[in-house]
Amino acid sequence: MAALLMNATQLTATNGRHQEQLRLLADNEAMLRNLNNELRTISYLLHPPLLDEAGFGSAARWYVEGFAQRSAITVNLDLPQELMRLHPDVELALFRAVQECLTNIHKHAGSSMVDIRMAQDAKQVRLEITDNGKGIPKDQLRRLLGGTTELGVGIAGMRERFRELGGSLEIVSSHKGTTIIVTAPLPQPSAIGSGKDGKSKRISAA
């Protein structure tokens, strides 16, 4: 964006130098095309249409496969055989948890393998993400568990997201690796009614 703005400034100052104007315009066009492609990719990764269309299971498989190819980290995904559709807020929170944890593992953990396990019963859904990396330093882990945002803004956002759903986030870490466990209650049908506008109401914390 900054480069595009600088080009635009130079373009207005060329005073009729035709070849220079054409060069700047071509440069801007190429950058705009790249920017458009990058924004589309970012938008798709943040909220893939597959999440709405087919649910968390299909979206998680798609994301994990792409992550494993890009990072060369082995990811084992263990989902319930009969995974029912969840409330959209819960599915989005779970998908964000997978994204955040895998991103952190790739950046910081030095891990070669990740296990993602999901369990579901009539009352709640539980997602457990474990790596075999170097673990989180004790002082950093203490601050993360204390709920500060000085370190791990993504973790803080994840914790708040599950807290709003009435769930929880737990972190267990040692020199053998880190496990992050998130849970979210599965509301009874009466807990997710429709508002006056016909749209589903958001799940609120208990």
C-alpha positions as CSV (number, residue, x, y, z in Angstrom):
1,M,0.0,0.0,0.0
2,A,2.9,2.4,0.9
3,A,4.6,1.6,-2.4
4,L,1.4,2.2,-4.3
5,L,1.0,5.6,-2.7
6,M,4.6,6.6,-3.5
7,N,4.1,5.5,-7.1
8,A,0.9,7.6,-7.3
9,T,2.9,10.6,-5.9
10,Q,5.6,10.2,-8.5
11,L,3.1,9.7,-11.2
12,T,1.5,13.1,-10.6
13,A,5.0,14.7,-10.5
14,T,6.2,13.3,-13.9
15,N,4.9,16.4,-15.8
16,G,4.0,14.5,-18.9
17,R,7.0,12.2,-19.1
18,H,5.1,9.5,-20.9
19,Q,7.4,6.5,-20.5
20,E,7.9,7.1,-16.8
21,Q,4.1,7.3,-16.3
22,L,3.6,4.0,-18.2
23,R,6.3,2.3,-16.1
24,L,4.7,3.5,-12.8
25,L,1.2,2.5,-14.0
26,A,2.4,-1.0,-14.9
27,D,4.2,-1.3,-11.6
28,N,1.0,-0.2,-9.7
29,E,-1.1,-2.7,-11.7
30,A,1.2,-5.6,-10.8
31,M,1.2,-4.7,-7.1
32,L,-2.6,-4.3,-7.0
33,R,-3.0,-7.8,-8.5
34,N,-0.6,-9.3,-5.9
35,L,-2.4,-7.4,-3.1
36,N,-5.8,-8.6,-4.3
37,N,-4.6,-12.2,-4.4
38,E,-3.1,-11.9,-0.9
39,L,-6.2,-10.3,0.6
40,R,-8.4,-13.1,-1.0
41,T,-6.1,-15.7,0.5
42,I,-6.1,-14.1,4.0
43,S,-9.9,-13.7,3.9
44,Y,-10.3,-17.4,2.9
45,L,-8.0,-18.6,5.6
46,L,-9.7,-16.5,8.3
47,H,-13.1,-17.9,7.5
48,P,-13.2,-20.5,4.8
49,P,-16.6,-21.0,3.2
50,L,-16.1,-24.7,3.9
51,L,-16.6,-23.9,7.6
52,D,-20.2,-22.7,7.0
53,E,-21.0,-25.2,4.3
54,A,-19.7,-28.5,5.8
55,G,-18.8,-27.7,9.4
56,F,-15.7,-27.7,11.6
57,G,-14.6,-31.3,10.7
58,S,-14.2,-30.6,7.0
59,A,-12.7,-27.2,7.5
60,A,-10.2,-28.5,10.1
61,R,-9.1,-31.3,7.7
62,W,-8.6,-28.8,4.9
63,Y,-6.6,-26.4,7.0
64,V,-4.5,-29.1,8.7
65,E,-3.6,-30.7,5.3
66,G,-2.4,-27.3,4.0
67,F,-0.5,-26.5,7.1
68,A,1.3,-29.8,7.1
69,Q,2.4,-29.3,3.5
70,R,3.6,-25.8,4.1
71,S,5.4,-26.4,7.4
72,A,6.6,-30.0,7.0
73,I,5.2,-30.7,10.5
74,T,3.3,-33.9,10.8
75,V,-0.3,-33.3,12.1
76,N,-2.5,-36.1,13.3
77,L,-6.1,-35.1,13.4
78,D,-8.5,-37.3,15.4
79,L,-12.1,-36.4,15.1
80,P,-15.2,-38.2,16.3
81,Q,-16.5,-40.7,13.7
82,E,-19.9,-39.2,13.8
83,L,-19.3,-35.5,14.3
84,M,-22.5,-33.6,14.4
85,R,-22.8,-29.9,13.3
86,L,-22.3,-27.5,16.1
87,H,-23.5,-23.9,16.7
88,P,-21.7,-21.6,14.3
89,D,-20.1,-19.7,17.2
90,V,-18.6,-22.9,18.6
91,E,-17.4,-24.1,15.2
92,L,-15.7,-20.8,14.5
93,A,-14.0,-20.7,18.0
94,L,-12.7,-24.3,17.5
95,F,-11.4,-23.4,14.0
96,R,-9.7,-20.3,15.3
97,A,-8.1,-22.4,18.1
98,V,-6.6,-24.8,15.5
99,Q,-5.3,-21.9,13.5
100,E,-3.8,-20.1,16.5
101,C,-2.2,-23.1,18.0
102,L,-0.7,-24.4,14.8
103,T,0.6,-20.9,13.9
104,N,2.3,-20.7,17.4
105,I,3.7,-24.2,17.1
106,H,5.3,-23.4,13.7
107,K,6.7,-20.1,14.9
108,H,7.9,-21.0,18.4
109,A,7.8,-24.6,19.4
110,G,10.4,-26.3,17.2
111,S,8.0,-29.2,17.0
112,S,8.0,-32.0,14.4
113,M,4.6,-33.4,15.2
114,V,1.2,-32.2,16.5
115,D,-1.7,-34.3,17.7
116,I,-5.2,-32.8,17.5
117,R,-7.9,-34.7,19.3
118,M,-11.6,-33.8,19.5
119,A,-14.2,-35.4,21.8
120,Q,-17.9,-34.6,22.0
121,D,-20.7,-35.8,24.2
122,A,-24.2,-34.5,25.0
123,K,-22.9,-31.7,27.2
124,Q,-19.7,-30.3,25.7
125,V,-17.0,-30.5,23.1
126,R,-13.3,-30.7,24.0
127,L,-10.4,-30.0,21.7
128,E,-6.9,-31.0,22.7
129,I,-3.8,-29.8,20.7
130,T,-0.4,-31.3,21.7
131,D,3.0,-30.7,20.2
132,N,6.4,-32.3,20.9
133,G,8.3,-29.1,20.9
134,K,10.5,-27.3,23.5
135,G,7.6,-26.1,25.6
136,I,6.8,-22.6,26.9
137,P,9.3,-20.9,29.3
138,K,8.0,-20.9,32.8
139,D,7.9,-17.1,33.2
140,Q,6.0,-16.8,29.9
141,L,3.6,-19.7,30.9
142,R,2.9,-18.0,34.2
143,R,1.9,-14.8,32.5
144,L,-0.2,-16.7,29.9
145,L,-2.0,-18.5,32.7
146,G,-2.4,-15.3,34.6
147,G,-4.4,-13.9,31.7
148,T,-2.1,-11.1,30.7
149,T,-1.9,-9.9,27.1
150,E,1.8,-8.8,27.3
151,L,2.6,-12.2,25.8
152,G,0.4,-14.3,23.6
153,V,-2.3,-11.9,22.4
154,G,-3.7,-14.7,20.3
155,I,-3.9,-17.0,23.3
156,A,-5.6,-14.2,25.3
157,G,-8.2,-13.8,22.5
158,M,-8.8,-17.5,22.3
159,R,-9.3,-17.7,26.1
160,E,-11.8,-14.8,25.9
161,R,-13.6,-16.4,22.9
162,F,-14.2,-19.7,24.8
163,R,-15.1,-17.8,28.0
164,E,-17.8,-16.0,26.2
165,L,-19.2,-19.4,25.1
166,G,-19.2,-20.6,28.7
167,G,-16.2,-22.8,28.1
168,S,-12.5,-22.8,29.1
169,L,-8.9,-22.9,28.0
170,E,-6.1,-24.8,29.7
171,I,-2.4,-24.8,29.0
172,V,0.0,-27.6,30.1
173,S,3.7,-27.3,29.1
174,S,7.1,-28.8,29.8
175,H,10.3,-29.4,28.0
176,K,8.6,-32.3,26.3
177,G,6.0,-30.2,24.6
178,T,2.8,-28.2,25.1
179,T,-0.9,-29.2,25.3
180,I,-3.7,-26.7,24.9
181,I,-7.2,-27.9,25.9
182,V,-10.3,-25.9,25.0
183,T,-13.9,-26.8,25.9
184,A,-17.2,-25.4,25.0
185,P,-20.7,-26.4,26.3
186,L,-23.2,-27.7,23.8
187,P,-26.4,-25.7,24.5
188,Q,-29.7,-27.3,24.6
189,P,-32.0,-26.4,21.6
190,S,-33.9,-23.9,23.8
191,A,-30.6,-22.1,24.5
192,I,-30.2,-21.1,20.9
193,G,-33.5,-19.5,20.0
194,S,-34.3,-17.0,17.3
195,G,-34.4,-13.3,17.8
196,K,-37.1,-11.0,16.4
197,D,-35.1,-10.7,13.2
198,G,-35.2,-14.4,12.7
199,K,-31.5,-14.8,13.2
200,S,-29.9,-17.2,15.7
201,K,-29.0,-15.6,19.0
202,R,-25.4,-15.7,20.1
203,I,-24.5,-18.1,22.9
204,S,-23.9,-16.2,26.1
205,A,-21.7,-17.1,29.0
206,A,-23.4,-18.9,31.9
